[in-house]
Amino acid sequence: GSGITVPTGTSFTITDGLGVSSLPTVTVAKGGTNLTSFTAGDILYATGSTTLAKLPKGTAAQSLVMNAGATAPEWATASSEAGKFPFHAYQNNNSSAVPQTTNTEWVVPAEHYDPDNKFNTSNGRYTPGETGVYFFSGGITMNDINGAGDMLYIKFRVNGDGATEWGHVRQGGASNSAFRHVNTTAVIPLTNANDYVSMWFYQNAGGNRLIQADHSHFAGFKIA
């Protein structure tokens, strides 16, 4: 056969006549993407067994989720509702003697946290001013709930309505117990912007029962 000799110190260039722009797009079946360009941040995803598509990048703080039809990914902005209007109120000193054998609205006198001023320490009521679904927690410690028939009940009410009580729990008396503590939680929908939520209690142990300082609280925030 014949060969080509390239003298020392010279170069030899072979041009095939094909530029990058003239090369064919490689299909997915051949190991390619079948796409001709990308933008920074694009995400590839399959739309079929041999087809790919690209999802443009989202915006700051968005999350990648599945669409409503569960057919493709999409970007979504996290709900801004969760965590709105938080508050935490508490009993900062022992209360005066509380009523017995009657449902009583607890006027919680102090707050640890209430950046939006939604809780009123003068009446114990939380009024967020916005419809939605809210989470609440509460707990009361009271002295001398220790008789055989003694009971301490706590619950939440919307607008003071006793027809529907939320998170209603009770704790019976215990012999030789100086204090009883009752905790409760509830998820409550508020359907009117003027709705308020407050915490109520009932005890039948007798007079001279006090809500104990620093061991009794009422807290909540919006979740949806």
N, C-alpha and C positions, 0 to 999 in steps of 0.2 A: 504494500500500500504506500501511499504518499503521506507526507507530513508537512507541517508548517514549522519553520524554524524562526524563532524570535530572537534577534540579536540582543546581546547583553546591553542593558541601558536603555532599551526601548520598551514600549508597551503595545499591547495588541487588544483591541476592543471588538467584541462581537455584539451587534445590535439585532434583537429579534423582531423589532418593529412593533412591539406591543407596549403601550404605556399603561400606567396604573388605571387610568380612566377607562381603558378598553378591556380590562380584565372582567370576567363575568362574576356576578354576585354568587357566593357559595350558599347553596340551600342548606336547610337544617338537616335534611336526610344525608347530605354529604359532609356533615360536621361543621357547617357554618351557621350563620344567624339569619341569612336572607335579608339582612338590613344593610343599608348603605352608609348610614351615619349615626352618630350618637351625640348627645349633649351631656355635659358634665352633670353627674348625679342621676342619670337614667338608670332604671332597674329593668333587667330582662325578666320576662315570665312567659311560661308556655300557655298558649291559647288552644293548643291541640297537640296531638302526638308528634307532629312534624312542623309545627308553626310556633314562632316566637313573636312577642310584641315587647314594646318598651313603655315603661311608666315613667313620665317625667318626675323629677324630684319634687318633693313637697315643700312646704314653708317651715320656718323655724318652729320647733316644739310639736309638730304634727306627728301622728303615729300611723304606722302601716297596718291597715286592717283589711278584712275581707268584705267585699261589697254585699249588698242586701241579697243578691241572688246566689252568693257563695260561688261565683264563677271567676273572679279576678281580684287581685289586690287593689287597694286604693288608699289614698291619704285621707286622714280624718283629724279634725281638731278636737282635742280633749274637751269634755264638758266643763264649762266655767261655773256650773251650778254647785258641784260637790265642794263642800267645805265653806260655803258662804254663811255669813251671819253667825259665827261661833260665839258662844258665851259659856262662862263657868261661874256660877254663884255658889255661895256657901254660908253656913252659920258661923259668924265670927265671934260670937259669945253665947253662952248658954241662954236659951230663951226663957221667958217667964213661963209660969205653969200653963200648959196647953189644955184646951178643952177636952173633955172625955165624953165618950159615947155620942160624938157628933162628927160628921165629915167637915174638915177644916182646911181651908186654902192656906198653904204655907207661904208666908211672906218672908222670903229669903233676904237677909239684910245686907249682904256684902257680896263683892265680886272679885274674882281673881283676873277675869278676862272678859271683855265685851267691847271689841274695837269699833263696832257699828252702833253701839248704844241701843240694842234691841231688847235688853232686859231692864225691867223697872224694879228697883229694890224697895220702892215704897208700897208696891202691891204684889210683888212676887210673880209678875206676868212677863212672858216672853212674846213680843209682837214683832215678827220679822218684816211685816208689811209686804209680803210677796207670797203668792201661791206656790205650792210645790210639795215635795216629800221631805220630812225632817226626821232626824234621829235625836232621841233624848235619853239621858241617863239620870238617875237620881238615887239618893240613899239618905236614910235618916237613922241616926243613933239616938235612942231614948233610954232613960234610966228606969229601972224597976219594972220591967215587963217580965215578971217572974212568977205570977200566980198561975194556978192550974188552968184557969179560963182566960188569962190575959192575952190580948191580941194587939198587934200593931200592924195596920194596913197602910200601904202607900200606893198611889196611882197618879196618872196624868189625866187632865181634862182639857178639852178644847172649849174655850169661851165659858168655862165653869159648868158645862153641861154634864150632869151626872148620869144621863141616860146611856151614854157611851163613855166608858172609862178605859184607858189604855195602860198596859203594863201593870195591872192590878195584882199585887202580891201581898202576902201577910206572913207574919212570924209570930208563933205562939210563945207563951211564957216558958221560962226555964228556971228551975229551982236554984236558988243561991246565985242568980245572975244579976250582976250590978247593972249591966247595959245589954240592950238588944239592938242589932243593926239590921236593917232591911234595905236591899238594893233592888232596882228594877231598871229595865230599858224598854223602849218602844220606838217603832217607826210609824209616824203619824202624817197623813196627808192633810194639808191645809188648802181649802178650796176657795177661800175668800181673803183678800188682802188685809182685812181687818181682824182676821182670826188671831187669837192669842192662846198660848198654852201655859198652864200653871200646874204645880204639883200639890196634891192633896194628901191628907193623912187622917187616920181614925185610930183612936186607942180607947180601950175600955178598962185599963188597969187602975184608974183612979186619979185623984188630984196630985198635984206636985210632981207631974211628969214634965221633963224638960227636953227640948231638942238640944243635943250636945254640940258645943262649939268645936269647929275644925274636924268634925267627924260626920258632917251632914252636908250634902251638896245637891245641886241641880244644874245640869249642863245640856247643851245640844248644838246642832248646826244643820244646815240644809244638805241633803244628799242628792236631790234630783229635781 
